[in-house]
Amino acid sequence: MLRHIALVARTKHVSLAEATRVAAALQKQVARDAGPIWGLQASISAFATLKDVPIGYWPVLIMDDIHHPGAAGVHPDKYGRPFALVEYGPTWSLTVSHECLEILVDPSGNRQFFGPSPAPGQGEVSFLVEVCDPSEGAQFAYTIDGVLLSDFCTPNFFEHAGAGARYSFTGAIKQPLEVLKNGYLSWCEPVSKSWYLEQFLGSSPKFIDLGSPSAAYRCMREFTNRGEVDHRRLSHVSAASTVMRHAVARRRQHVDASAAFAEFLDEEIADLGRRLGGAAGRPRSRQDQFIADSRADKSPRRVSVRVLSPSKTKIERASEP
């Protein structure tokens, strides 16, 4: 099934042109990278306002400030339709990529895989499928056309595929259920009916008992992404970081290449008339003949234009210089 994502910037810091550029990179990420791995088909487009978004699209809104940490990320509306909120910052494209991939792989926010718990003393548990969380740190991101995008795990991450398997797209994750620096993983332990979080923000991972969700949460993603997880930080990676310096350099290269190609194409378009104007079998109009003759004859001549009617113009050329 083809799904549709709409990017809408509700901040003056992101122009429609910039949102369109990021949407194009995300489209390539889904079609080329995530789609074949997770069986996804999606279109990703940018729109000027939320009112411009066609019915059936899942909106991803970029906003200046999301005051509550639990509000950032993907949510279902009261009819179960997903949308996402992203806080603007220097690396907002990383957050948008994160949320777009997760909304596509698991629109409901409840998809789960079963496997052995990483916590001591627990047996089989059910892991919430949030494909970007285990390697969401900016240091594991990559770029497409100069746009910084999130790494994501593969189904092998949950399935213990064995030696030589690919556990994340970039290869940063080396084994099943591995949580990298600045990442996390959540699961439900069926005996106690409690949810747990493995989070790696300090010097080593730690396990957090989240308890059981209340009726206020519309999906398990909302519950596990409350206070302990703050997706807003993904938009605010330091400009001095290695990944940001690399991303900025790649963007400059891409912008320069795009500008050069645009100039080249403009020249090609302008050259069409020169190349095809004298093609055999193509009758020339009087205006075309006049332009061709003028280019061939460099001597100055007086030209007058006489309007015969709103739809007809007669061009006259003086016979003497």
Secondary structure by P-SEA (a helix, b strand, c coil): cbbbbbbbbccccccaaaaaaaaaaaaaaaaccccccccccbbbbbbcccccccccbbbbbbccccccccccccccccccbbbbbbbbccaaaaaaaaaaaaaaaccccccccccccccccccbbbbcccccccccccccbbbcccbbbbbbcccccccccccccccccccccccccccccccbbbbbbccccbbbbbcccccbbbbbbccccccccccaaaaaaccccccccccccccccaaaaaaaaaaaaaaaaaaaaaaaaaaaaaaccccccccccccccaaaaaaaaaaacccbbbbbbbbccccbbbbbbbccc
